[in-house]
Amino acid sequence: MICYDISDTKRLRKIAKALESVAIRIQKSIFYYMDGSALDIKSIVKQLDELIDQEEDDIRIYKVDKYSSVHLKNAVDLKKPNIIGAR
């Protein structure tokens, strides 16, 4: 699951467009990315990292398991982009 809070409208559109090409929009600022490998997630993190303002924007990526429970301990924070528990 990819969630964001983007302060600038222009950046917001770019990020939404980038995510719409790889993920399913659940709500305005929430996308669901299915069955991605760790390499796929790292690629998305890199792409989004190039679009955001590190000081003003916030993007979070959460791992959702097959039982639909969100593991917050496995979140990716683009301000500190370490993928924890990725396979």
CYANA upper distance limits for C-alpha pairs under 8 A (distance plus 0.5 A):
  1 MET  CA     30 ILE  CA      7.49
  1 MET  CA     31 PHE  CA      6.20
  1 MET  CA     32 TYR  CA      5.05
  1 MET  CA     33 TYR  CA      6.50
  1 MET  CA     61 ILE  CA      6.05
  1 MET  CA     62 TYR  CA      5.51
  1 MET  CA     63 LYS  CA      6.83
  1 MET  CA     64 VAL  CA      7.13
  2 ILE  CA     30 ILE  CA      6.17
  2 ILE  CA     31 PHE  CA      5.53
  2 ILE  CA     32 TYR  CA      6.73
  2 ILE  CA     33 TYR  CA      7.81
  2 ILE  CA     59 ILE  CA      7.64
  2 ILE  CA     60 ARG  CA      6.23
  2 ILE  CA     61 ILE  CA      4.91
  2 ILE  CA     62 TYR  CA      6.89
  3 CYS  CA     29 SER  CA      6.13
  3 CYS  CA     30 ILE  CA      5.00
  3 CYS  CA     31 PHE  CA      6.92
  3 CYS  CA     59 ILE  CA      6.22
  3 CYS  CA     60 ARG  CA      5.73
  3 CYS  CA     61 ILE  CA      6.90
  4 TYR  CA     29 SER  CA      6.01
  4 TYR  CA     30 ILE  CA      7.30
  4 TYR  CA     57 ASP  CA      8.22
  4 TYR  CA     58 ASP  CA      6.13
  4 TYR  CA     59 ILE  CA      4.73
  4 TYR  CA     60 ARG  CA      6.71
  5 ASP  CA     29 SER  CA      7.58
  5 ASP  CA     57 ASP  CA      6.42
  5 ASP  CA     58 ASP  CA      5.69
  5 ASP  CA     59 ILE  CA      6.89
  6 ILE  CA     11 ARG  CA      7.56
  6 ILE  CA     12 LEU  CA      6.07
  6 ILE  CA     52 ILE  CA      8.18
  6 ILE  CA     56 GLU  CA      7.72
  6 ILE  CA     57 ASP  CA      5.17
  6 ILE  CA     58 ASP  CA      6.82
  6 ILE  CA     59 ILE  CA      8.39
  7 SER  CA     11 ARG  CA      8.40
  7 SER  CA     12 LEU  CA      7.90
  7 SER  CA     56 GLU  CA      6.73
  7 SER  CA     57 ASP  CA      6.42
  8 ASP  CA     12 LEU  CA      6.51
  9 THR  CA     13 ARG  CA      6.75
 10 LYS  CA     14 LYS  CA      7.03
 11 ARG  CA     15 ILE  CA      6.63
 11 ARG  CA     51 LEU  CA      7.14
 11 ARG  CA     52 ILE  CA      7.18
 12 LEU  CA     16 ALA  CA      6.55
 13 ARG  CA     17 LYS  CA      6.51
 14 LYS  CA     18 ALA  CA      6.65
 14 LYS  CA     51 LEU  CA      7.83
 15 ILE  CA     19 LEU  CA      6.66
 15 ILE  CA     48 LEU  CA      7.19
 15 ILE  CA     51 LEU  CA      7.29
 15 ILE  CA     52 ILE  CA      8.43
 16 ALA  CA     20 GLU  CA      6.47
 16 ALA  CA     29 SER  CA      8.36
 17 LYS  CA     21 SER  CA      7.01
 18 ALA  CA     22 VAL  CA      7.67
 18 ALA  CA     48 LEU  CA      8.45
 19 LEU  CA     23 ALA  CA      6.06
 19 LEU  CA     24 ILE  CA      8.42
 19 LEU  CA     31 PHE  CA      7.73
 20 GLU  CA     24 ILE  CA      6.97
 20 GLU  CA     25 ARG  CA      7.23
 22 VAL  CA     33 TYR  CA      7.46
 23 ALA  CA     31 PHE  CA      6.44
 23 ALA  CA     32 TYR  CA      6.00
 23 ALA  CA     33 TYR  CA      5.07
 23 ALA  CA     34 MET  CA      7.72
 24 ILE  CA     31 PHE  CA      5.85
 24 ILE  CA     32 TYR  CA      5.55
 24 ILE  CA     33 TYR  CA      6.88
 25 ARG  CA     29 SER  CA      8.30
 25 ARG  CA     30 ILE  CA      6.60
 25 ARG  CA     31 PHE  CA      4.85
 25 ARG  CA     32 TYR  CA      6.84
 26 ILE  CA     30 ILE  CA      5.98
 26 ILE  CA     31 PHE  CA      5.80
 26 ILE  CA     32 TYR  CA      7.11
 27 GLN  CA     31 PHE  CA      7.46
 36 GLY  CA     40 ASP  CA      6.00
 36 GLY  CA     41 ILE  CA      6.82
 37 SER  CA     41 ILE  CA      6.83
 37 SER  CA     86 ALA  CA      8.33
 37 SER  CA     87 ARG  CA      7.16
 38 ALA  CA     42 LYS  CA      6.63
 38 ALA  CA     86 ALA  CA      5.91
 38 ALA  CA     87 ARG  CA      5.91
 39 LEU  CA     43 SER  CA      6.70
 40 ASP  CA     44 ILE  CA      6.87
 41 ILE  CA     45 VAL  CA      6.62
 42 LYS  CA     46 LYS  CA      6.64
 42 LYS  CA     83 ILE  CA      8.32
 43 SER  CA     47 GLN  CA      6.74
 44 ILE  CA     48 LEU  CA      6.59
 45 VAL  CA     49 ASP  CA      6.35
 45 VAL  CA     78 LEU  CA      7.39
 45 VAL  CA     81 PRO  CA      7.88
 46 LYS  CA     50 GLU  CA      6.91
 47 GLN  CA     51 LEU  CA      7.31
 48 LEU  CA     52 ILE  CA      6.83
 49 ASP  CA     54 GLN  CA      8.44
 49 ASP  CA     78 LEU  CA      6.94
 52 ILE  CA     57 ASP  CA      6.60
 53 ASP  CA     57 ASP  CA      6.01
 54 GLN  CA     58 ASP  CA      8.08
 54 GLN  CA     79 LYS  CA      6.83
 58 ASP  CA     77 ASP  CA      8.33
 58 ASP  CA     78 LEU  CA      7.76
 58 ASP  CA     79 LYS  CA      8.20
 59 ILE  CA     77 ASP  CA      6.99
 59 ILE  CA     78 LEU  CA      6.57
 60 ARG  CA     75 ALA  CA      7.10
 60 ARG  CA     76 VAL  CA      6.16
 60 ARG  CA     77 ASP  CA      5.66
 60 ARG  CA     78 LEU  CA      7.28
 61 ILE  CA     75 ALA  CA      5.90
 61 ILE  CA     76 VAL  CA      5.40
 61 ILE  CA     77 ASP  CA      7.34
 62 TYR  CA     70 VAL  CA      7.18
 62 TYR  CA     71 HIS  CA      7.21
 62 TYR  CA     72 LEU  CA      6.81
 62 TYR  CA     74 ASN  CA      6.68
 62 TYR  CA     75 ALA  CA      4.98
 62 TYR  CA     76 VAL  CA      6.99
 63 LYS  CA     70 VAL  CA      6.66
 63 LYS  CA     71 HIS  CA      6.44
 63 LYS  CA     72 LEU  CA      8.05
 63 LYS  CA     74 ASN  CA      6.47
 63 LYS  CA     75 ALA  CA      7.05
 64 VAL  CA     68 SER  CA      6.18
 64 VAL  CA     69 SER  CA      6.26
 64 VAL  CA     70 VAL  CA      5.29
 64 VAL  CA     71 HIS  CA      7.00
 65 ASP  CA     69 SER  CA      6.46
 65 ASP  CA     70 VAL  CA      7.40
 65 ASP  CA     71 HIS  CA      8.37
 71 HIS  CA     75 ALA  CA      7.76
 73 LYS  CA     84 ILE  CA      8.13
 74 ASN  CA     83 ILE  CA      7.71
 74 ASN  CA     84 ILE  CA      5.64
 74 ASN  CA     85 GLY  CA      6.37
 74 ASN  CA     86 ALA  CA      8.24
 75 ALA  CA     83 ILE  CA      7.75
 75 ALA  CA     84 ILE  CA      7.45
 76 VAL  CA     80 LYS  CA      8.09
 76 VAL  CA     81 PRO  CA      6.35
 76 VAL  CA     82 ASN  CA      6.58
 76 VAL  CA     83 ILE  CA      6.08
 76 VAL  CA     84 ILE  CA      7.71
 77 ASP  CA     81 PRO  CA      5.83
 77 ASP  CA     82 ASN  CA      7.71
 78 LEU  CA     82 ASN  CA      8.48
